[in-house]
């Protein structure tokens, strides 16, 4: 006798919201064109937004790491002097 492993589906919650009329019309058209329900399109858009946000943060952190990994052509003594200088006393 075969045993079925049931995958738990995420709990769905009904919400109410207000959208721009033109945006809603485009959403309905896309839903019909793709043969997918509106909620599936909205869920996908939110997931992509979250993924892009996480990727953007990762890219910013990587850029900062790269910037500070570069060894500038300046002596440690000069660097220390520059860092200790009070900008507002000039």
C-alpha positions as CSV (number, residue, x, y, z in Angstrom):
1,X,0.0,0.0,0.0
2,X,1.5,3.3,-1.1
3,X,1.8,6.0,1.5
4,X,1.3,9.6,0.4
5,X,3.4,12.3,1.9
6,X,1.2,15.4,2.3
7,X,2.9,18.7,1.7
8,X,1.6,21.4,3.9
9,X,0.3,24.3,1.9
10,X,0.8,27.8,3.2
11,X,-2.3,29.1,5.0
12,X,-4.1,31.6,2.8
13,X,-5.7,34.7,4.3
14,X,-8.2,36.9,2.6
15,X,-7.5,40.6,2.7
16,X,-9.1,43.7,1.4
17,X,-7.2,46.5,-0.3
18,X,-7.6,49.5,-2.5
19,X,-5.8,49.7,-5.9
20,X,-5.5,52.2,-8.6
21,X,-8.3,51.5,-11.1
22,X,-6.0,51.4,-14.1
23,X,-3.6,49.1,-12.3
24,X,-6.4,46.8,-11.4
25,X,-7.6,46.7,-15.0
26,X,-4.1,45.8,-16.2
27,X,-3.9,43.1,-13.5
28,X,-7.2,41.6,-14.6
29,X,-6.0,41.6,-18.2
30,X,-2.8,39.9,-17.3
31,X,-4.7,37.4,-15.2
32,X,-6.9,36.5,-18.2
33,X,-4.0,36.4,-20.6
34,X,-1.9,34.1,-18.5
35,X,-4.8,32.1,-17.2
36,X,-3.7,32.6,-13.6
37,X,-5.7,34.0,-10.7
38,X,-5.0,37.6,-9.6
39,X,-3.8,36.5,-6.1
40,X,-1.1,34.3,-7.8
41,X,0.2,37.3,-9.7
42,X,0.2,39.5,-6.6
43,X,2.0,36.8,-4.6
44,X,4.6,36.4,-7.3
45,X,5.2,40.2,-7.5
46,X,5.7,40.4,-3.8
47,X,8.1,37.5,-3.8
48,X,10.1,39.0,-6.6
49,X,10.2,42.4,-4.8
50,X,11.5,40.8,-1.6
51,X,14.1,38.8,-3.6
52,X,15.3,42.0,-5.5
53,X,15.5,43.9,-2.2
54,X,17.7,41.2,-0.7
55,X,19.9,41.1,-3.8
56,X,20.3,44.9,-3.8
57,X,21.4,44.8,-0.2
58,X,23.9,42.0,-0.9
59,X,25.3,44.0,-3.9
60,X,25.7,47.2,-1.8
61,X,27.6,45.2,0.9
62,X,29.8,43.6,-1.7
63,X,30.5,47.0,-3.2
64,X,31.5,48.4,0.2
65,X,33.8,45.4,0.8
66,X,35.5,45.9,-2.6
67,X,36.0,49.6,-1.9
68,X,37.6,49.1,1.4
69,X,39.7,46.2,0.2
70,X,41.6,48.5,-2.1
71,X,44.9,49.6,-0.8
72,X,45.4,53.2,-1.5
73,X,48.8,54.5,-2.3
74,X,49.2,56.3,1.0
75,X,51.4,55.6,3.9
76,X,49.9,54.5,7.2
77,X,51.3,57.6,8.8
78,X,49.7,59.9,6.3
79,X,46.4,58.0,6.5
80,X,46.4,58.3,10.3
81,X,47.1,62.1,10.0
82,X,44.2,62.6,7.6
83,X,41.8,60.6,9.7
84,X,42.8,62.6,12.9
85,X,42.5,65.9,11.1
86,X,39.4,68.0,12.2
87,X,37.6,69.0,9.1
88,X,35.8,71.8,10.8
89,X,39.0,73.6,12.0
90,X,40.0,74.4,8.4
